[in-house]
Amino acid sequence: MTDIMFVSLDPSRLPCNKHTRRCRPPDSSSKQTTTKHANHPQRKNMTSTVESEISELRTYLAQSVDPSFNPPVAQARLAQYQYGASVPLPADTESTTLKVGGIPAVRIRSGGASDSRALLLFHSGGYSSGDPADHAALAAHLAIASNATGYVPQYRRAPEDPFPAAVEDAAAAYRGLLETGFPADKIVVAGDSAGGGLAIAVAQQAVLAGLPAPAGVYAMSPWADLTQTNPSYDIRGPHDPMLSRTSLHDLARMYLNGADPRSPLASPVFGDFTNFPPLLLHVGTDEVLLGDTLALAREAAHAGSDVTLRVWAQMIHIFPWFHPHLQTGQAAIAEAGTWIGRLTA
């Protein structure tokens, strides 16, 4: 599935209850539609250990994922949608399709959440897959944990719209929130994998454009260096059940369409971190993008930014997205929510 190359995905085979509720993908029109999500039974408290949870997930992924292979784009998009959109939203959550800065998006609100704080979440998908529907549940849980309203834009994707379309749309969505009336110090920009790279780039470009920077950036397993040269590809590659240098090279070529992979708009690890906002980085030890995350922490810290780096033992790529099956994913969301809430208080 793009960042996660699912060859065949059946969420019901994972070791937890079957999910039956789906979010609809956003309408590309400017018309707003609202869906109320009724109460859904949440997963029961898990009694298995972190080790057994990740082992069960790895066993499933081994049957479903080839880290060296990217399926056809249509198949990858369907697989990501089928898994992500099958995760139910929390009780009393409302999702609304709208446009933010001219970009189609889904707004996620939960009863009692603050309307004065915004979480702008960019989805994963290797710049070619993913949409707000398959990240609505993650956005909802993060928004609840941080007492904010979530926004998930549908940025343009390759191959139909290659670089720099995605980062242009991401930046437009951030400007749109500012124009809507959100103060920058009440906005946190977030993302996982490719979306994490977008979140970093958006904050960098906001500073360069003279816009107020967001209150903070939360990046989960960010893909921030499209040259695929970090040493973790070799050191941690044997432990990564989802990604490889080969698969990410192929995705990068499709997205960049001949552009320089060292451009900061594509690889923000090479960008300017001057006056960069506080940064929270979550990454697993068992993924090839560990090196990208470590490089981001180093560059931002060398520029004088406040950096919180959390490397989670045994965890795999974008493990918070697997929060229905991993207690560690739930813990990461809770930790990020506390961090975001403190920054935007």
LINBEL-V525174 format. One record per backbone hydrogen bond with DSSP energy under -0.5 kcal/mol. CO is the residue of the C=O (numbers start at 1). NH is the residue of the N-H. If there is no record, write none. Layout:
co: <CO;CO>
nh: <NH;NH>
This chain:
co: <1;3;4;5;5;8;10;11;14;33;35;36;37;37;49;50;51;52;53;54;55;56;57;58;59;60;60;61;61;64;64;65;66;69;72;73;74;75;76;77;78;79;80;81;83;84;85;86;90;92;93;94;95;96;97;98;100;103;104;105;106;107;107;108;109;110;117;118;118;119;119;120;120;121;121;122;125;125;127;131;131;132;132;133;135;136;137;138;139;140;141;142;143;143;144;149;150;151;152;153;157;162;164;165;166;167;168;169;170;171;172;173;174;175;176;177;177;178;183;184;184;186;187;187;188;189;190;191;192;193;193;193;194;195;196;197;198;199;200;201;202;203;204;205;206;207;215;216;217;217;218;219;219;220;222;224;225;230;231;231;232;232;236;236;237;239;242;244;245;246;247;248;249;250;251;252;253;255;256;260;261;263;263;267;268;271;273;278;279;280;281;282;283;285;287;288;289;290;291;292;293;294;295;296;297;298;299;300;301;305;306;307;308;308;310;310;311;312;312;315;316;318;318;319;320;322;322;326;327;328;329;330;331;332;333;334;335;336;337;338;339;340;342>
nh: <4;5;6;7;66;10;13;14;16;97;95;38;92;93;53;54;55;56;57;58;59;60;61;62;63;63;64;64;65;7;8;67;69;71;76;77;78;79;80;81;82;83;84;85;86;87;23;21;93;111;37;109;35;107;33;105;103;100;154;98;152;96;109;150;94;113;149;120;188;121;151;122;190;123;153;192;128;129;158;134;135;135;136;136;139;140;141;142;143;144;145;146;147;148;147;119;108;121;106;155;161;165;168;169;170;171;172;173;174;175;176;177;178;179;180;181;182;181;186;187;215;118;215;216;120;218;122;220;195;196;197;223;198;199;200;201;202;203;204;205;206;207;208;209;211;210;278;189;219;280;191;221;282;193;224;269;228;233;234;235;236;237;239;240;240;241;5;248;249;250;251;252;253;254;255;256;257;163;259;263;226;266;267;270;271;273;276;217;308;219;310;221;312;287;290;291;293;294;295;296;297;298;299;300;301;302;303;305;304;307;279;309;281;310;283;312;313;285;315;286;319;321;322;322;323;325;326;330;331;332;333;334;335;336;337;338;339;340;341;342;343;344;345>
